[in-house]
Amino acid sequence: MKKVGILGGTFNPVHVEHVNLALSAVEELNLDELIVMPTYISPHKTEASAPAENRLDMLKIAFKDYDKITVSDYEIEKQGKSFTYLTVEHFKSQGDIDLYFIVGGDMLTDFKTWKFPERILSACTLAVFDREEFFTDYALEEEYFMENFHKKFVRLSYRGKDASSTKIRVYSSFSLPLDGIAPDGVGEYISKCGLYGGDKYTNFIKKYLPPKRVKHTADVLICALKKAKSLKLDTEKVKIAATLHDCAKYLDYTKIEGFVLPDGVPAPVVHSYLGAFVAEKYLGVTDEEVLDAIRYHTSGKAEMSTLGKLIFVADMVEEGRDYDGVEVLRALYEKDDFEKCFIECLKEEFLHLINKKQYIYAETINAFNYYVKN
């Protein structure tokens, strides 16, 4: 019996972890063939994707040197929403096949909400890999599967690293190198086809910030987007606030017409107030929640919005930060204990200013008293 695996997804775009996972699955499951298949429209995702033909082309580039891996356009040719039960039933009907459908641990948790999960499991066996940025209670899931589906899933030893298509899209929009995150040839294809380009906000950042700060901005955006859904935040608001949080970092506030600096604002906080002003007056941002998130991303304040807290935290824990204690804060962030992470970040900021014997801004004191002392 031929052993066949299916690795599906939006692949918007394919990244290096997709390739590593595919190669590992072929070996561990002893597959005769692995079918890599981009969805036309995913029923589980809402963000805009690159055109189907571009996503298909990038997959063909990424997997062109691997004999046992085939890129399929089945779901793209079908068009419409890509439902897994229809896909696995189609391939199961092609012959005497032992079929595996490969999913991440995060998708396993949601599997019960998929359309006709019983039909999926009748046609194939789920092969599940772990993802380091998600926690999955496999014992609980195994119990649920046996009780409700009377079938086990297969655990793969592969543990996916925190690489994402989001990172490629964001880095591309900021014109940052894609080395190490996009498979060979894919970065060049993205650039050639003009995929995942920037907007007026990223263009402003690229014009007025040096490369190192542009990368920091991109990493803050990526970090913030990880939590947008779980915090029930508007993704567009998160994108604008994160992109513009440091937009005035290197501008001279004395030369910005109409800007008035409030009394008592210390030098390290000036760019936050100026950033909110620039975002509103020069870039047309009118949303007060977004402007507030930019204005207080450095100092914090009492009664911050969830968006404001998110930008404050993402600015402190993005992957490029390397101060003592950042790993502890980052671990809290990854564990979905967001409020605790926010408070610990606020403590870290306050203690940093004390240890450095720096002036502590009134809004930071207000934030500390409101969230930590209470």
MARKETOR-786808 format. One line per field, with one value per residue (C-alpha): residue in one letter; x negated, y negated, z. Coordinates in Angstrom, 3 decimals. Each point is the difference from the previous one (the first is absolute). Layout:
BEGIN
residu: a;...
px: X;...
py: Y;...
pz: Z;...
***
This chain:
BEGIN
residu: m;k;k;v;g;i;l;g;g;t;f;n;p;v;h;v;e;h;v;n;l;a;l;s;a;v;e;e;l;n;l;d;e;l;i;v;m;p;t;y;i;s;p;h;k;t;e;a;s;a;p;a;e;n;r;l;d;m;l;k;i;a;f;k;d;y;d;k;i;t;v;s;d;y;e;i;e;k;q;g;k;s;f;t;y;l;t;v;e;h;f;k;s;q;g;d;i;d;l;y;f;i;v;g;g;d;m;l;t;d;f;k;t;w;k;f;p;e;r;i;l;s;a;c;t;l;a;v;f;d;r;e;e;f;f;t;d;y;a;l;e;e;e;y;f;m;e;n;f;h;k;k;f;v;r;l;s;y;r;g;k;d;a;s;s;t;k;i;r;v;y;s;s;f;s;l;p;l;d;g;i;a;p;d;g;v;g;e;y;i;s;k;c;g;l;y;g;g;d;k;y;t;n;f;i;k;k;y;l;p;p;k;r;v;k;h;t;a;d;v;l;i;c;a;l;k;k;a;k;s;l;k;l;d;t;e;k;v;k;i;a;a;t;l;h;d;c;a;k;y;l;d;y;t;k;i;e;g;f;v;l;p;d;g;v;p;a;p;v;v;h;s;y;l;g;a;f;v;a;e;k;y;l;g;v;t;d;e;e;v;l;d;a;i;r;y;h;t;s;g;k;a;e;m;s;t;l;g;k;l;i;f;v;a;d;m;v;e;e;g;r;d;y;d;g;v;e;v;l;r;a;l;y;e;k;d;d;f;e;k;c;f;i;e;c;l;k;e;e;f;l;h;l;i;n;k;k;q;y;i;y;a;e;t;i;n;a;f;n;y;y;v;k;n
px: 0.000;-1.317;-0.583;0.965;-0.045;1.769;-1.363;2.505;0.161;0.284;-3.778;0.209;-2.883;-1.896;-2.790;-3.030;1.847;2.498;-2.908;-1.606;3.325;0.687;-3.394;0.337;3.517;-1.133;-2.723;1.892;3.186;-2.007;2.151;-0.125;1.337;0.768;2.542;-0.446;3.187;0.874;3.604;1.959;1.855;-0.564;3.141;-2.144;-1.734;1.268;-3.098;-0.590;-2.252;-2.248;1.631;0.313;-2.288;-2.786;0.315;-0.102;-3.080;-1.832;0.716;-1.365;-3.173;-0.367;0.466;-1.491;-2.965;1.911;1.083;2.585;1.747;2.677;1.652;3.687;2.393;3.056;1.640;-0.941;1.559;3.165;0.165;2.379;-0.687;-2.351;1.596;-2.263;2.631;0.494;-3.733;-0.887;2.967;-1.132;-3.540;1.143;2.130;-3.038;-1.017;-1.219;-1.522;-0.975;0.673;-1.354;1.073;-2.648;1.043;-1.593;0.866;1.893;2.238;0.555;1.654;2.426;0.588;3.332;1.365;-0.949;2.693;0.761;-3.007;1.327;-0.223;-3.532;-1.066;1.785;-2.196;-3.315;-2.034;-1.047;-3.764;-0.696;-3.166;-0.742;-0.552;-2.219;2.153;3.158;0.868;2.070;1.315;-0.489;1.275;3.277;0.261;-0.713;2.760;2.424;-0.878;0.526;3.246;1.519;-1.670;-1.214;-3.276;-3.494;-2.207;-3.723;-2.473;-2.955;-3.309;-0.497;0.285;0.564;-1.973;1.591;-0.261;3.002;1.401;0.943;-3.679;-0.727;2.938;-0.976;-3.701;0.869;2.223;-2.919;-2.478;-2.013;-2.071;1.828;-3.124;0.589;3.793;0.963;-1.195;-2.662;1.440;3.247;-1.283;-1.110;3.397;1.803;-2.133;0.350;3.788;0.420;1.842;0.627;-0.930;0.202;2.436;-0.285;-0.825;-2.830;-1.298;-0.190;-1.918;-2.459;-0.594;-0.516;-1.470;-3.434;-0.118;-0.445;3.076;1.978;-0.718;1.041;3.265;0.647;-0.724;2.344;2.720;-0.567;0.001;3.217;1.797;-0.551;2.366;2.495;2.459;-0.123;0.432;2.930;-1.619;0.530;-2.961;-0.171;-0.208;-2.793;-1.877;0.205;-0.890;-2.929;-1.309;0.093;-0.954;-3.552;0.765;-1.368;-3.004;-2.508;1.991;-0.801;3.180;-1.048;0.237;3.442;2.509;2.942;-1.411;0.016;-1.807;1.856;-1.822;-2.131;-0.503;-3.545;-2.180;0.483;3.782;0.141;0.106;3.175;1.956;-1.509;0.785;3.690;-0.026;-1.757;2.319;3.036;-1.121;-2.305;1.306;3.707;0.530;3.213;0.694;-0.526;-0.765;-2.829;-1.352;0.130;-1.894;-2.763;-0.029;-0.481;-1.947;-3.153;1.334;3.232;2.834;2.899;3.056;-1.665;2.016;-0.802;-1.550;-2.149;-1.179;-0.791;-2.229;-1.725;-0.737;-0.923;-2.503;-1.697;0.040;-0.454;-2.637;-2.778;0.047;-2.858;-0.025;-0.223;3.394;1.526;0.221;2.205;2.309;0.014;0.946;2.986;1.028;-0.172;1.987;3.038;-0.134;0.195;1.140;-2.726;-2.536;1.152;-0.358;-3.439;-1.086;1.214;-1.992;-3.076;0.294;0.452;-2.927;-2.204;0.556;-0.673;-3.193;-1.244;0.924;1.984;2.898;3.286;2.783;3.279;2.001;-2.320;0.512;3.759;-0.121;-2.097;2.303;3.129;-1.049;-2.724;0.834;3.692
py: 0.000;-3.396;-2.387;-3.584;-3.130;-3.303;-3.270;-2.748;-3.662;-3.481;-0.225;-3.773;0.398;3.263;-0.370;2.079;1.807;1.321;1.568;1.403;1.460;1.585;1.707;1.262;1.382;1.882;1.708;0.660;1.305;1.821;-1.597;0.974;-3.433;-3.247;-2.256;-3.674;-1.825;-3.681;-0.884;-2.215;-1.640;1.319;0.330;-0.682;-3.225;-3.453;-1.994;-0.822;2.413;-0.395;1.260;3.766;0.304;-1.849;2.177;3.088;-1.284;-0.664;3.541;1.417;-2.035;1.120;3.726;0.323;2.128;2.645;3.126;1.286;-3.335;-1.075;-3.412;0.370;-2.593;2.126;-2.439;-3.028;1.533;0.778;-3.613;-1.000;0.818;2.931;2.511;2.778;2.752;-0.439;-0.064;3.139;1.890;-0.920;1.276;3.096;0.934;0.013;3.530;2.259;-2.748;-0.313;-3.720;-2.429;-3.595;-2.124;-2.697;-2.099;0.445;-3.293;1.305;3.270;-1.945;-1.568;3.195;0.703;-3.230;1.003;0.996;3.744;1.069;3.600;0.155;-1.342;2.708;2.674;-0.859;-0.678;-0.060;-3.307;-0.390;-2.765;-2.010;-2.271;-3.749;-1.731;-3.129;1.957;2.255;3.070;2.358;3.207;2.262;-1.910;0.040;3.749;0.641;-2.159;1.735;3.470;-0.932;-1.889;1.374;3.430;-0.610;-1.069;-2.564;0.442;-2.195;-1.131;-0.725;-3.179;-3.188;-3.029;-3.107;-3.403;-0.877;-1.444;-1.217;-3.157;-0.762;0.312;-2.245;-2.632;0.064;-0.273;-3.023;-1.699;1.061;2.063;3.058;3.338;2.126;2.916;-0.321;0.454;3.099;-0.496;-1.832;-0.989;-3.366;-0.890;1.036;-2.183;-2.984;0.604;0.297;-2.873;2.133;-1.154;-3.604;-2.838;-2.869;-3.670;0.919;2.420;-2.388;-2.772;2.292;1.021;-3.648;-1.399;2.869;1.645;3.710;1.285;-1.899;1.118;3.608;-0.730;-1.466;3.068;2.304;-1.959;0.352;3.760;0.386;-2.011;1.885;3.279;-1.196;-2.039;2.850;1.387;-3.511;-0.591;-3.079;-1.528;1.192;-3.212;-2.093;2.235;-0.344;-3.794;-0.503;2.427;-1.360;-3.613;0.361;-1.251;-2.079;-3.204;1.579;-1.999;-3.157;-3.322;-1.051;-3.654;0.057;1.584;-2.782;-0.013;2.481;-1.066;2.229;0.403;-1.117;2.517;2.464;1.467;0.334;3.805;-0.486;-2.980;2.161;1.711;-3.241;-1.270;3.340;-0.320;-3.547;1.051;2.986;-2.260;-3.146;1.442;3.539;-0.512;2.341;-1.044;2.957;-1.211;3.472;0.386;-3.482;0.674;3.271;-1.865;-2.874;2.228;2.951;-1.120;-1.340;1.871;-1.669;0.854;1.581;1.059;1.641;3.589;-1.303;-2.413;2.790;2.204;-2.585;-0.765;3.705;0.849;-2.863;1.614;3.686;0.091;2.482;-2.565;-1.116;1.502;-1.687;2.008;1.480;-0.236;3.792;0.199;-2.664;1.673;3.333;-1.631;-1.509;3.351;1.747;-2.187;-1.596;-3.430;-2.085;1.435;-0.609;-3.624;-0.594;1.628;-2.163;-3.069;1.070;0.587;-3.478;-1.634;1.858;-0.734;-3.732;0.247;2.023;-2.423;-2.890;-1.575;-2.387;1.905;-1.605;-0.676;2.243;2.929;-0.548;-0.147;3.259;1.712;-1.138;0.982;3.450;1.194;-1.484;0.704
pz: 0.000;-0.981;2.906;-0.874;2.119;-0.577;1.314;-0.659;0.867;-1.336;-0.517;-0.114;-0.678;0.564;2.596;1.014;2.788;-2.546;-1.884;3.169;1.140;-3.381;-0.151;3.564;-0.645;-3.107;2.013;3.250;-1.625;-2.676;-2.681;-3.626;-0.859;1.811;-1.682;0.880;-0.830;0.306;0.791;-2.338;2.883;3.513;2.141;3.087;-1.041;-0.867;-0.963;-3.652;-1.863;-2.994;-3.207;-0.156;-3.001;1.837;3.109;-2.227;-1.840;3.276;1.193;-3.246;0.498;3.615;-0.725;-3.476;1.158;1.993;-1.896;2.480;0.379;-2.475;-0.119;-0.832;-1.415;0.835;2.451;-2.087;-3.105;1.964;1.232;2.763;3.648;0.491;2.365;1.234;-0.050;-3.765;-0.668;1.952;-1.444;-3.499;0.501;1.913;-3.009;-2.292;0.944;2.784;2.128;3.646;0.381;2.613;0.434;1.736;2.479;2.742;3.638;-0.048;-2.805;1.863;2.809;-2.492;-1.982;1.697;-1.556;-3.552;-2.459;0.198;2.109;0.011;-3.787;0.107;2.441;-2.033;-2.979;1.721;3.191;1.492;0.432;2.515;0.481;2.921;-0.313;2.506;0.188;0.902;2.930;-0.789;2.681;-1.977;2.779;0.078;-3.799;-0.171;2.531;-2.001;-3.281;1.390;1.725;-2.931;-3.140;1.184;-1.755;0.979;-1.654;-0.636;1.858;-2.104;1.706;-2.017;2.066;-2.195;0.772;0.214;-3.683;-1.729;-3.254;1.915;0.525;-3.711;-0.892;2.575;-0.860;-3.673;0.647;1.764;-2.735;2.492;-1.040;-0.047;0.449;2.345;0.088;-3.673;-1.925;-2.662;-2.973;1.693;1.211;-3.503;-1.372;2.559;-0.949;-3.739;0.182;2.453;2.544;3.569;-0.699;2.484;0.467;0.919;3.599;-0.786;-2.650;2.610;2.361;-2.714;-0.841;3.483;2.048;-0.340;-0.974;3.555;1.186;-3.050;0.983;3.592;-1.289;-2.145;2.933;2.285;-2.628;-0.324;3.774;0.378;-2.772;1.871;2.710;-2.011;-0.471;3.550;1.406;-2.383;-1.499;-3.424;-2.062;-2.030;3.158;1.280;-3.295;-0.054;3.666;-0.115;-3.293;1.154;3.658;-0.689;-3.096;1.611;1.723;-2.034;-0.674;1.659;1.780;-0.063;-3.801;-0.252;-0.617;2.377;2.502;3.639;2.475;3.302;3.139;1.843;-2.866;0.249;-3.094;-0.444;-0.123;-2.388;-3.130;1.249;0.254;-3.230;-1.676;0.824;-1.384;-3.220;-0.412;0.230;-1.796;-2.664;-0.553;0.534;2.945;1.767;2.274;3.574;1.315;-2.521;0.713;3.736;-0.441;-1.839;2.510;3.063;-1.390;1.830;3.281;0.516;1.894;2.270;-1.652;-3.235;-2.754;-0.922;-3.214;1.997;2.280;-2.986;-1.699;3.320;0.541;-3.601;0.022;2.995;-0.967;-3.789;-1.115;-0.398;3.647;2.057;3.426;3.227;0.839;-3.462;-0.339;3.083;-1.392;-3.400;1.572;1.725;-3.314;-1.773;2.743;-0.627;3.458;-1.570;2.973;2.211;-2.767;-0.288;3.732;0.069;-2.944;1.866;3.070;-2.155;-1.526;3.407;1.608;-3.008;0.456;3.736;-0.469;-2.638;2.302;-2.809;0.300;0.185;-1.977;1.802;-2.369;0.744;3.724;-0.575;-1.938;2.674;2.794;-1.939;-1.199;2.383;3.388;-0.432
***
